């Protein structure tokens, strides 16, 4: 059992762990959650002994092997297979010893141990792990040094999984994986034979894998049974119970204090008053449950453009003439499409995203874009383009130097940047805050098409949920690449598969795609009929939902038109108020003053009528959307 006892650790004046304690069961899969910056990675460092606590103790069973992904990605001339095999240090040492001159007894002893640990099957097991994480047989035989940093981190993950430690520590392992790798890892961890402690903000991964959930908040650790959804429910119940107990205690304190105030000066009641004073001192206050609110994300409303927003005809796409990565692309994207791109890394998802963003021109074929189409493009590599010493305010101000300061700050506020954070240097921001800044930058001008390439990296669970709500409220088209299955299932109504040099609709749902990944039959024949008890094809349900949403398009356009009308009328009212505020208007020209006053009254009535129509249309839209969601459930 892993035992954490009264651990305290601080960085400067900031306390990350405050006499924190927890006992974690053996051979269990434990999800480790908490807001960004609370100290989850710090606790993993304390468990491994990489850093020392200020006080307290962490007890790991003596013979346990503790393993985690190396902080530095492996590199060198060794092949991927050799790098992974070397992670089992006992096997490697025994094989090296076996190459030397040994007496027969030691030779037999080594052979027996190698047989017991399945050493001769190790290369095949290492190859399966590497394949699950996206490495082809040819790449597995190549040098590790030839890979990029992200792919080398996958090799590091493969190595620790292969070594199969008694305590496996994983810190956001899916940050370097695509959806396919995430699905494989999820399935692999479900059958891991020892203890796993996994830090993750992927709620679907935690729901599928975790048997327990460890929560770090306010420097304290609490262990809950079940996955993330079970943890949320239990925590809400605990907070409600604590709030109720606090109210009862406050009432009791007031009652005791009232007795003390009334009778402490009376000689006949002095003893009872002193007894109440001691009782009040023993009544330890229950702290108020402080709910750290999730900062919402709000995208600007785009202007309407005539559909389709993008069409492509027999497009060849790549980086060098005659060497297309993708070919024969004949596709169409409409103004309210929500498309998720599926396919293993290296198949061309990011290349296709660059085409849509206008970053990469086609080698052949025709791409037609709607007139006045604006595209917002989010990609993780853009983090490196942020200026470390500059502020979020200056980053946004550069996009619109003529805009007022208040408008720029308001836009930053809609992405969670208070006045203080807006003026901090980017290098002091957390990874999640930098991601929010990128989202603010790429949507500043109100794009009608938003392209998101792995937007959830560095976002905690609550911020990911805020992104889901923002995307579902967004009135433009979305094309996304994400390993976060919750984001895909909550926001996408169309799935496109990028594989074998093509981009084509995937006629199944995400669960069907998950099965194909686990079975390793993605490119083989598949049964397109849904296996659910109802026999209904979920892909058809998704298409039906898209058609019903299309019927709501006129109503949505009416709402947007009314919003613009209300905004125009309010601006007119403000203009008239400024004219009327002139002190000599009625003295200089009484008739003109009366006309302006009358125009203001008419404008106020027009505002009320437009707002009433807008509210009615919005309620109608919400009601129809509720019916749509109920029909799709």
C-alpha positions in Angstrom: 0.0 0.0 0.0 1.2 3.5 -0.8 0.9 5.6 2.3 1.1 9.4 2.4 1.3 10.8 5.9 1.1 14.5 6.8 3.1 15.7 3.8 3.9 19.4 3.7 5.6 21.0 0.7 5.8 24.6 -0.3 7.3 26.7 -3.1 8.4 30.0 -1.7 5.4 31.3 0.4 2.9 29.2 -1.5 1.8 26.0 0.3 1.0 23.2 -2.2 0.6 20.3 0.3 -0.5 21.1 3.8 -0.2 18.1 6.1 -1.8 16.0 3.4 -2.5 12.3 4.0 -3.9 9.5 1.9 -3.7 5.7 1.8 -4.0 4.1 -1.6 -5.0 0.5 -2.1 -2.6 -2.0 -3.7 -3.1 -3.2 -7.3 -5.7 -0.5 -8.0 -6.0 2.1 -10.7 -6.2 5.5 -9.2 -7.0 8.7 -11.0 -5.3 11.9 -9.6 -7.2 15.1 -10.2 -7.2 18.8 -9.2 -7.0 22.2 -10.7 -3.9 23.2 -12.7 -1.1 24.4 -10.3 -2.4 22.7 -7.2 0.6 20.4 -6.9 -0.2 17.1 -8.6 3.1 16.8 -10.4 4.9 17.8 -7.2 3.3 14.9 -5.3 4.5 12.5 -8.0 8.0 13.9 -7.6 7.8 13.4 -3.8 6.7 9.8 -4.3 9.6 9.0 -6.6 12.0 10.8 -4.2 13.1 13.3 -6.9 12.2 16.0 -4.4 12.0 16.0 -0.6 9.0 17.1 1.6 9.3 19.8 4.2 7.7 17.4 6.7 5.8 14.2 6.7 6.5 10.8 5.2 5.7 8.7 2.1 5.9 5.0 2.5 6.3 2.6 -0.4 6.5 -1.1 0.1 10.2 -2.2 0.2 10.2 -4.4 -2.9 8.0 -2.2 -5.1 9.5 -0.9 -8.3 8.3 2.6 -8.9 8.3 3.8 -12.5 7.2 6.9 -14.5 7.8 8.5 -17.8 11.3 10.0 -17.9 11.3 13.8 -17.9 13.9 13.8 -20.7 12.8 12.0 -23.9 15.1 9.2 -24.9 17.5 9.8 -27.8 20.4 8.0 -29.4 21.3 5.6 -32.1 19.5 2.7 -30.6 16.3 1.5 -32.3 12.9 2.0 -30.7 12.7 -1.7 -29.9 16.1 -1.7 -28.2 15.3 1.5 -26.2 12.1 -0.1 -24.9 13.7 -3.5 -24.1 16.4 -1.7 -22.1 13.8 -0.4 -19.7 13.6 -3.8 -18.1 16.9 -3.5 -16.4 16.8 -7.0 -14.8 16.3 -8.7 -18.1 19.0 -6.6 -19.7 21.5 -7.4 -16.9 20.7 -11.1 -17.0 21.2 -11.3 -20.8 24.5 -9.4 -20.5 25.6 -11.8 -17.8 24.6 -14.8 -19.9 27.0 -13.7 -22.7 30.0 -14.2 -20.4 31.7 -17.3 -19.1 29.5 -18.8 -16.3 29.5 -22.0 -14.4 26.7 -24.4 -15.3 24.7 -23.7 -12.1 24.6 -19.9 -12.6 23.8 -20.4 -16.3 20.9 -22.6 -15.4 19.7 -20.2 -12.7 19.7 -17.3 -15.2 17.9 -19.3 -17.9 15.2 -20.3 -15.3 14.7 -16.7 -14.2 14.5 -15.5 -17.8 11.9 -18.1 -18.6 9.9 -17.1 -15.4 9.8 -13.5 -16.5 8.9 -14.3 -20.1 12.1 -12.7 -21.3 12.2 -14.4 -24.7 8.7 -13.1 -25.6 9.8 -9.6 -24.5 10.6 -8.3 -28.1 7.1 -9.2 -29.3 5.5 -7.6 -26.2 7.6 -4.4 -26.7 6.6 -4.3 -30.4 2.9 -4.6 -29.5 3.2 -1.7 -27.1 5.0 0.5 -29.6 2.4 -0.4 -32.3 -0.4 0.5 -29.9 1.2 3.9 -29.4 1.4 4.5 -33.2 4.8 3.2 -34.3 4.9 1.1 -37.5 7.2 -2.0 -37.7 9.6 -0.1 -39.9 9.8 2.9 -37.5 10.4 0.5 -34.5 13.6 -0.7 -36.1 14.8 2.9 -36.8 16.9 5.1 -34.4 15.2 6.9 -31.6 17.2 10.0 -32.3 15.4 10.4 -35.7 12.1 11.1 -34.0 10.7 14.5 -32.9 10.3 15.4 -29.2 6.6 14.4 -29.0 7.2 11.0 -30.6 10.3 10.3 -28.4 8.0 11.0 -25.4 5.8 8.2 -26.7 8.9 5.9 -26.7 9.4 6.9 -23.1 5.8 6.0 -22.3 6.2 2.7 -24.1 9.4 1.9 -22.1 7.7 2.4 -18.7 4.7 0.4 -19.7 7.0 -2.4 -20.9 9.0 -2.4 -17.6 5.7 -2.9 -15.7 6.6 -1.4 -12.4 4.7 -2.2 -9.2 3.7 1.4 -8.9 3.1 3.1 -12.3 3.1 6.9 -12.2 1.7 8.7 -15.2 1.5 12.5 -15.5 -0.8 13.6 -18.3 0.3 10.7 -20.6 -2.3 11.6 -23.4 -0.7 15.0 -24.0 1.6 13.4 -26.5 -1.0 11.0 -27.9 -3.6 11.2 -30.7 -7.1 9.9 -30.2 -6.0 6.4 -31.5 -3.1 6.2 -29.0 -5.4 7.4 -26.2 -8.0 4.7 -26.9 -5.2 2.1 -27.0 -3.7 3.3 -23.7 -7.1 3.4 -22.0 -7.7 -0.3 -23.0 -4.1 -1.2 -21.9 -4.4 0.3 -18.5 -7.7 -1.4 -17.8 -5.8 -4.7 -17.4 -2.6 -3.4 -15.8 -1.7 -5.9 -13.1 -0.3 -3.5 -10.5 -1.0 -0.1 -9.0 -1.4 2.9 -11.3 -1.6 6.5 -10.2 -2.5 8.6 -13.2 -2.7 12.4 -13.4 -5.2 13.3 -16.1 -7.7 15.9 -17.1 -9.4 13.6 -19.6 -12.7 12.7 -17.8 -13.5 9.8 -20.3 -10.1 8.2 -19.7 -10.6 8.5 -15.9 -14.1 7.1 -16.1 -13.0 4.1 -18.1 -9.8 3.3 -16.2 -9.9 4.6 -12.6 -11.3 2.5 -9.7 -10.5 5.3 -7.3 -10.0 9.0 -7.6 -7.6 11.0 -5.5 -8.4 14.7 -5.3 -6.0 17.5 -4.4 -7.6 20.7 -3.3 -6.5 23.4 -0.8 -3.3 21.4 0.0 -5.4 18.4 1.2 -5.9 14.9 -0.3 -9.2 13.1 -0.4 -9.8 9.6 -1.9 -13.1 8.7 -3.5 -14.2 5.4 -4.9 -15.0 5.2 -8.6 -14.1 7.2 -11.7 -14.4 10.9 -12.4 -18.2 11.1 -12.6 -18.5 9.2 -9.3 -16.0 11.5 -7.7 -17.9 14.6 -8.8 -21.1 13.2 -7.4 -19.6 12.2 -4.1 -17.7 15.5 -3.7 -20.9 17.5 -4.4 -22.7 15.4 -1.7 -19.8 16.0 0.8 -19.8 19.7 0.1 -23.6 19.9 0.6 -23.3 17.9 3.8 -20.5 20.1 5.1 -22.5 23.2 4.3 -25.5 21.9 6.2 -23.4 21.0 9.2 -21.8 24.4 9.1 -25.2 26.1 9.3 -26.2 23.9 12.2 -23.0 24.7 14.0 -23.4 28.4 13.5 -26.9 28.2 15.0 -25.5 26.3 17.9 -22.7 28.8 18.4 -25.2 31.7 18.4 -27.4 29.9 21.0 -24.4 29.3 23.3 -23.1 32.8 22.8 -26.6 34.2 23.6 -26.6 32.3 26.9 -23.1 33.5 27.8 -24.0 37.2 27.0 -27.2 37.0 29.2 -25.9 35.2 32.2 -22.1 35.6 32.6 -22.6 38.7 34.8 -25.1 36.9 37.2 -23.5 35.2 40.1 -26.1 32.4 40.1 -25.4 31.6 36.5 -21.7 32.3 36.4 -20.7 28.6 36.6 -23.1 27.6 33.7 -21.8 30.6 31.7 -18.2 29.4 32.2 -19.2 25.9 31.1 -20.7 27.3 28.0 -17.6 29.4 27.3 -15.5 26.2 27.4 -18.0 24.4 25.2 -17.9 27.2 22.7 -14.1 27.0 22.6 -14.2 23.2 21.9 -16.6 23.8 19.0 -14.2 23.8 16.1 -15.6 25.8 13.2 -16.4 23.9 10.0 -14.8 25.8 7.2 -17.0 27.1 4.5 -16.9 25.0 1.3 -15.2 27.3 -1.2 -16.1 26.4 -4.7 -13.5 27.6 -7.1 -15.6 28.9 -10.0 -14.8 27.8 -13.5 -13.9 30.7 -15.7 -16.1 30.5 -18.8 -15.0 30.9 -22.4 -17.1 33.0 -24.8 -16.4 33.2 -28.6 -17.5 36.3 -30.5 -20.6 36.0 -32.7 -19.5 35.7 -36.4 -21.2 37.5 -39.3 -23.3 35.4 -41.6 -21.8 34.1 -44.9 -23.5 32.3 -47.7 -23.1 28.5 -47.7 -21.2 26.5 -48.4 -18.2 28.2 -46.7 -15.6 25.9 -48.3 -15.8 23.5 -51.2 -12.9 21.5 -52.7 -12.8 19.6 -56.0 -10.2 16.8 -56.6 -7.7 18.5 -54.4 -4.1 17.1 -54.1 -2.4 18.3 -50.9 1.2 18.0 -49.8 4.5 19.8 -49.2 6.3 19.0 -52.4 5.1 18.7 -56.0 4.4 15.2 -57.1 4.3 13.9 -53.5 0.8 14.4 -52.2 0.0 13.6 -48.6 -3.7 13.7 -49.3 -5.4 13.2 -52.7 -8.7 13.4 -54.5 -10.4 15.6 -51.9 -13.9 16.5 -53.0 -15.6 17.8 -49.9 -17.9 20.5 -48.7 -18.1 22.4 -45.3 -21.3 24.3 -44.4 -21.7 27.2 -41.9 -23.0 25.1 -39.0 -20.9 21.9 -39.5 -19.2 20.3 -36.5 -16.6 17.9 -37.8 -14.1 15.8 -35.9 -11.1 14.4 -37.9 -10.2 10.9 -37.0 -7.0 9.0 -38.0 -3.6 8.2 -36.6 -0.9 10.8 -36.3 1.1 11.1 -39.6 -1.9 10.4 -41.8 -2.5 14.1 -42.6 -5.0 15.6 -40.1 -2.8 18.6 -39.4 -2.0 18.9 -43.1 -5.7 19.0 -43.9 -6.3 21.6 -41.2 -3.6 23.8 -42.7 -5.4 23.6 -46.1 -8.7 24.8 -44.4 -6.8 27.5 -42.6 -5.3 28.8 -45.8 -1.8 28.1 -44.5 -1.0 25.4 -47.1 -2.1 25.8 -50.8 -3.2 22.8 -52.7 -0.9 21.1 -55.2 -3.7 20.5 -57.6 -7.5 20.9 -57.7 -9.7 23.8 -56.7 -10.6 25.2 -53.2 -13.5 27.7 -53.2 -14.1 29.8 -50.1 -17.2 31.9 -49.3 -16.7 35.6 -49.8 -15.6 37.4 -46.6 -14.9 34.0 -44.9 -12.7 34.5 -41.8 -11.0 31.4 -40.3 -9.6 31.0 -36.8 -6.8 28.4 -36.6 -5.6 27.0 -33.3 -2.6 24.7 -33.1 -0.3 23.7 -30.2 2.9 24.8 -32.0 1.6 28.4 -31.9 2.4 28.4 -28.2 6.1 28.9 -29.2 5.1 32.0 -31.2 3.8 33.9 -28.1 6.2 36.6 -26.9 7.3 35.5 -23.4 8.1 39.0 -22.1 4.9 40.6 -23.5 1.4 40.7 -22.0 -1.9 39.2 -23.2 -3.2 42.7 -23.6 -0.4 43.7 -26.0 -0.9 40.4 -28.0 -4.5 41.2 -28.6 -3.9 44.9 -29.1 -1.5 44.1 -32.0 -4.4 42.5 -33.8 -6.6 45.6 -33.7 -4.4 48.7 -32.9 -7.4 51.0 -33.5 -9.8 49.3 -31.1 -10.4 50.9 -27.7 -8.6 49.6 -24.7 -11.9 48.7 -23.1 -12.9 46.5 -26.0 -9.6 44.6 -26.0 -9.8 44.1 -22.2 -13.5 43.0 -22.5 -12.4 40.4 -25.1 -9.7 39.2 -22.8 -12.2 39.0 -20.0 -14.4 36.7 -22.0 -11.5 34.2 -22.0 -10.8 34.4 -18.3 -8.2 37.2 -18.1 -8.8 39.6 -15.3 -7.2 43.1 -15.4 -4.3 41.7 -13.4 -3.6 38.7 -15.6 -4.1 40.7 -18.8 -1.0 42.8 -17.8 1.2 39.9 -16.8 4.1 38.6 -18.9 3.1 35.6 -20.9 6.1 33.6 -19.5 4.4 33.8 -16.0 1.1 32.3 -17.3 0.2 28.6 -16.8 -0.1 26.3 -19.7 -3.9 26.5 -19.5 -3.8 30.3 -19.5 -1.6 30.3 -22.6 -4.1 28.0 -24.3 -6.9 30.5 -23.5 -4.8 33.3 -24.9 -4.3 31.4 -28.1 -8.1 30.8 -28.3 -8.7 34.6 -27.8 -6.2 35.5 -30.5 -7.5 33.1 -33.1 -11.1 34.1 -32.6 -10.6 37.9 -32.1 -12.1 38.9 -35.5 -15.1 36.6 -35.2 -14.3 33.8 -37.6 -17.0 31.8 -39.3 -14.8 28.7 -39.3 -12.9 27.6 -36.3 -10.1 25.0 -36.8 -8.9 23.4 -33.5 -5.9 21.1 -33.5 -5.6 19.5 -30.0 -7.1 22.5 -28.1 -7.4 20.7 -24.7 -3.7 20.1 -23.9 -2.9 22.0 -20.7 -6.6 22.6 -19.9 -7.9 21.1 -16.6 -11.2 19.2 -16.5 -13.3 22.3 -15.7 -11.7 24.4 -18.4 -12.3 21.6 -20.9 -15.9 21.7 -19.9 -16.0 25.5 -20.4 -14.6 24.9 -23.9 -17.3 22.4 -24.7 -20.0 24.9 -23.7 -18.3 27.7 -25.7 -18.2 25.5 -28.8 -21.8 24.4 -28.4 -22.8 28.1 -28.2 -20.5 29.1 -31.0 -22.5 30.0 -34.2 -19.9 29.1 -36.8 -18.5 25.9 -38.2 -15.9 23.8 -36.3 -13.3 21.3 -37.5 -11.4 19.7 -34.7 -8.6 17.3 -34.1 -8.6 16.0 -30.5 -7.7 13.0 -28.4 -10.3 14.1 -25.8 -13.3 11.8 -26.6 -15.6 13.8 -24.3 -15.0 17.0 -26.4 -15.5 15.1 -29.7 -18.7 13.3 -28.5 -20.1 16.5 -26.9 -19.4 18.9 -29.9 -19.1 17.0 -33.2 -22.0 15.7 -35.2 -19.9 14.5 -38.2 -16.8 12.3 -38.2 -14.3 12.3 -41.1 -11.6 9.7 -41.3 -8.1 10.7 -42.5 -6.3 7.6 -43.7 -4.6 6.1 -46.7 -4.2 9.5 -48.3 -7.9 10.2 -48.2 -10.5 12.2 -46.2 -13.9 10.5 -46.1 -16.9 10.4 -43.9 -16.8 7.7 -41.2 -20.2 5.9 -41.2 -20.2 4.9 -37.5 -20.0 6.6 -34.1 -17.0 7.1 -31.8 -17.7 3.9 -29.9 -17.5 2.0 -33.2 -14.2 3.7 -34.0 -12.9 2.8 -30.5 -13.7 -0.9 -31.2 -11.9 -0.8 -34.5 -8.8 0.7 -32.9 -8.8 -2.0 -30.1 -9.3 -4.8 -32.6 -6.7 -3.4 -34.9 -9.0 -3.6 -37.9 -9.4 0.1 -38.7 -8.6 -0.3 -42.4 -10.3 -3.7 -42.8 -13.9 -4.6 -43.5 -16.3 -3.6 -40.8 -20.0 -4.1 -40.1 -21.5 -0.7 -40.4 -24.8 -1.7 -38.7 -25.1 -0.5 -35.1 -25.0 -3.3 -32.6 -27.3 -1.6 -30.1 -30.5 -3.3 -28.9 -32.7 -0.9 -30.9 -30.8 -1.7 -34.1 -30.7 2.0 -35.0 -27.6 3.2 -36.9 -26.1 6.0 -34.8 -24.4 7.5 -37.8 -27.9 7.9 -39.3 -29.1 9.5 -36.0 -26.2 11.9 -36.2 -27.2 12.9 -39.8 -30.8 13.2 -38.8 -29.7 15.5 -35.9 -27.7 17.7 -38.4 -30.8 17.9 -40.7 -33.0 19.0 -37.8 -30.4 21.6 -36.8 -30.4 22.9 -40.4 -34.2 23.5 -40.0 -33.4 25.8 -37.0 -31.0 27.9 -39.1 -33.6 30.5 -40.2 -34.6 31.0 -36.5 -30.9 31.4 -35.5 -30.4 33.9 -38.2 -33.5 35.8 -37.0 -32.1 35.9 -33.5 -28.8 37.3 -34.8 -30.6 39.9 -36.9 -32.6 41.0 -33.8 -29.5 41.2 -31.7 -27.9 43.5 -34.2 -31.1 45.6 -34.3 -31.2 46.0 -30.5 -27.5 47.0 -30.5 -28.2 49.6 -33.3 -31.1 51.0 -31.4 -29.2 51.2 -28.1 -26.4 53.1 -30.0 -29.0 55.5 -31.4 -30.5 56.1 -27.9 -27.0 56.8 -26.5 -26.4 59.3 -29.4 -29.7 61.1 -28.6 -28.9 61.2 -24.9 -25.7 63.0 -25.7 -27.5 65.6 -27.8 -30.1 66.1 -25.1 -27.4 66.4 -22.5 -26.4 69.7 -24.1 -27.5 72.5 -21.7 -28.5 75.1 -24.4 -30.4 72.8 -26.8 -34.0 73.7 -25.7 -33.0 77.4 -25.2 -31.5 77.7 -28.7 -34.0 75.7 -30.6 -37.0 74.4 -28.6 -38.7 72.7 -31.5 -35.5 70.7 -32.3 -35.2 69.8 -28.7 -38.8 68.5 -28.7 -38.2 66.5 -31.9 -35.1 64.9 -30.4 -36.9 64.1 -27.1 -39.7 62.5 -29.2 -37.2 60.5 -31.3 -35.7 59.2 -28.0 -39.1 58.1 -26.7 -39.8 56.3 -30.0 -36.3 54.7 -29.9 -37.0 53.4 -26.3 -40.3 51.9 -27.5 -38.5 50.3 -30.5 -35.8 48.9 -28.1 -38.5 47.3 -25.9 -40.3 45.8 -28.9 -37.1 44.5 -30.5 -36.0 43.0 -27.1 -39.4 41.3 -26.7 -39.1 39.8 -30.2 -35.6 38.7 -29.5 -36.6 37.0 -26.2 -39.5 35.3 -27.8 -37.3 34.0 -30.7 -34.6 32.9 -28.3 -37.1 31.0 -26.1 -38.5 29.4 -29.3 -35.0 28.4 -30.4 -34.1 27.0 -26.9 -37.3 24.9 -26.8 -36.7 23.5 -30.3 -33.1 22.7 -29.4 -34.2 20.9 -26.3 -36.6 18.8 -28.4 -33.7 18.1 -30.8 -31.4 17.0 -28.0 -34.1 14.8 -26.5 -34.7 13.2 -29.9 -31.0 12.6 -30.3 -30.5 11.2 -26.8 
